[in-house]
């Protein structure tokens, strides 16, 4: 689980950096694949594939926003946040300096995915070259390092064994 102090620290740092809009993104993995969503043709950055993500509402914490956004976009329920995977900055369609905070999450069940804001979804193997922006490629690379390296797999197996 992600520590509340970390969430506060990264939020405060973003405010100090002059970030105007906070966004959260989720890496959802199932069976060696991650979930990607395709933006609608009539939206900002139309047609690109991205992580389930969305804006943090005023006064909302990052972890609450993450659960809400995943649910709103996919109808999947976040069971827990495993790790903070870093952030990237960009300019929104309205020109705001935005920061997307990315997290590895577990969901209660990976299916069915029900889209409400996107045109398509796809589970893509972590071994594939994903059809995403360079910023999202970096997030997925960090995810692979954290959870699919020999050390990451060992830690994950230990966590799974401890829960059983």
N, C-alpha and C positions, 0 to 999 in steps of 0.2 A: 504494500500500500504506500502511496506517496504521502510524505510527511507534510502536515499543514504548514510548518515553518518554511519548507521549501516553496510551497505555493505562494506564501506571503512574500518571500524573498524575491522570486522571479517577477511577481506582480509589481513590487516596489521598484525593482530595477527597470522594468519597462516604463513605468511612470517617469523615472529619472531620465530615461532616454528619449522622452517626448513622444512616446507611442500614444496615438489617439484612439485606436480601436484594438481591442483584444479579441483574438480568435483562438479556439481550441480545435485540435485535430486528434483523431484516434486511429491507432494502428490496431486493427482487429484481425487476429490470426486464427485460422482453422485448418487443420490438416496440411500444414506447410504452405498455406496460401494466405494472402492478405486481401482484405476487401477494398476495392476501389469503386468510386462512383463517378459517372460522367455528367458534367455540367450541361444544362439545357442550351439549345442553340440560341435562345433569346436572352441569355444571361451574360454577365461579365465573365470574360475568359471562356466563352462558349466552346463546348466540345471537349475541353480538357478532362483528363482523369485525375481524381484527387482522393485524398483520404476523407472519410466522413468528418465534417468540420463545420464550424459556424461561429457567429459572433457571441461574445459574452455580453449579457445584458447588464446595464448599470446596477451596481451593488451586488452582483452575482459573483460567487467564487468560481475559480477555474474548474474545480472538480464537479460542482453542481452543473455548470454550463456544459461540461463534457458529457455527462449523463443525459442531460436534456437534449443536446444537439444530436447525439447518436440515436436516441429514441425518435426524435422528430424526423430525422432523415431516413432512417432504416427500419424503425419499429423494433430494433434490437434493444435489449436491456443490459446496461453495463453492470456487471457483477462486482468489478473491482478494477482499480487502477494499479498496474504493476510497476510502471517506471516512467519517469520523465525522460523524453528523448531529445530535448532541446527545442529551439525555436528558429524561426526565420522571419525576416521582415519584408514587407512589400507595400506598395501603394494600392489602396482599394480602388474600386471603380469610381468612387466619389472623391478620390485624391487623398484620403486619410492615410497617415502613416500607421500601418497595421503590423501587429506581431502575432504569428500563429505559434502557440505553445502546443507541442505534440507529446502524446502519451501512449504507451502500450497499455491496452485494456483487455480485460476478459469480459465476455458476454455470457449471459445465462444459457443461450442457445444461438448458434450461428445462422439458423434458418427458421422461419422464412424471412428473407429480406423484403421489406415492402417500401418501395420508394415513394417519397412525397415531393421531393424538390429536384430530383435528377432524372435524366432520360434512361440511364442504364446502370447496371452494376456488374461487377466481375470479380471473381476470386482469382488472383494471379499468383503463380508459384513464386516463392521468394528467390528461387534460382534464375527466374526470368528477368530480362531487362524490362522494367515497368514503363508503360507509356505515360509518364508523369513529368512534371517540371524537375529541374535539377535540385531545387530545394527539397522536394518530396523524395527524390532519389537519395539524398543525403540522410533524411529521416529514416528511410527504409534500410539504408546501410548501417546506421547506428542500431536499429532494431536487430538486424542480423547479427551484428557484433555482440550485442547484449544477450540475445536469447538463443542463437544458433551456433555460436562458437563452442568448442569443447567445454570451456569454463561455464558459459551460459547454460548449456544443456545440463551440466552437472548440478548447477544451482537450481535449475527448474525441476529436475528429477528429485532433488532433495526436498523442495517445497511441496511437490506433489505427494511424496511419500509421507511427509509430516502431516498433511491434511487427511490422509487415509486412516 
